[in-house]
Amino acid sequence: MEVSEAKRLKALEEENAKLKKLLAESMMDVSTLREICQTRVRFGYRRVHVLLRREGWQLNQKKTYRIYKEMGMQLRNKTPKRRVKAKLREDRAEAVGPNDVWAMDFVHDQLATGRKIRVLTVVDTFSRYAPALDARFSYRGEDVVATLERVCARTGYPKTIRVDQGSEFISHDLDLWAYQRGVTLDFSRPGKPTDNAFIEAFNARLRAECLNVHWFLSLADAAEKLEARRRDYNEQRPHGAIGNKVPAALMKSAHAASPCC
């Protein structure tokens, strides 16, 4: 091998080693920053930068901010006050399995008599399974908790629930329940229904395929028809987003694969 060729190969090896070192340091920066953000949930990037420097990482504040922003760790400015289980950072990730993320909202309708009812709707964003369609004349925070506790006893508890900032969802009762059950409440930004697009789409289908094709003679009649709709939606209706399968099949397969089941 010629001397010039050997020098070129040595230079390439050195350059490759430098790149590997830079990549390893970059990955370590990301890992450490994520760990700090998860444990110091109310720290902005400036305080995170100080902690990184304390741990010996030689990076400037601009790089800290760039990584911090790319990871979606910015603090939310519009979270409800004094809500212990409110999600504080913008790093929203898609669900990777059943009970990772639920979406929850209300749909309004009325009986044949004209009396108004509210329907609590809940959907699993991964499997599209609907654990609850619960109709009442009125709903308070404690009623939401009661419904969630009932359905979670059957399906298990979610890690996160996406909700808007309605009075029932920012209530002390729901926040305390979420704290006790280890559930994160991921609040939509005010006036941004697309933040909870899964439940918006679910509610639109519910209205088109159920609410608009039935008269509800009483609250009990509404509950019976909504439960029939829920079962059909979960067990019979094909869903294009999950390969035309039914949500119940995904839930069953996930539970069967779980070592605790």
Protein Blocks (a to p, Z undefined) as FASTA:
>chain_A
ZZklmmmmmmmmmmmmmmmmmmmmmmmmmmmmmmmmmmmmmbcfklmmmmmmmnopacdf
klmmmmmmmnopaccfkbcehifklcfbfcbccdfbehkbccddddddddfkopacdddd
dddfklopafbdcddfbdcfklmmmmmmmmmmmnopafbdcddfbfklmpmklmmmmmmn
opacddddehilklmmmlmmmmmmmmmmmmmmcccfbfklmmmmmmmmmmmmmmmmccfk
noopafklmmmmmmmmpmkZZ
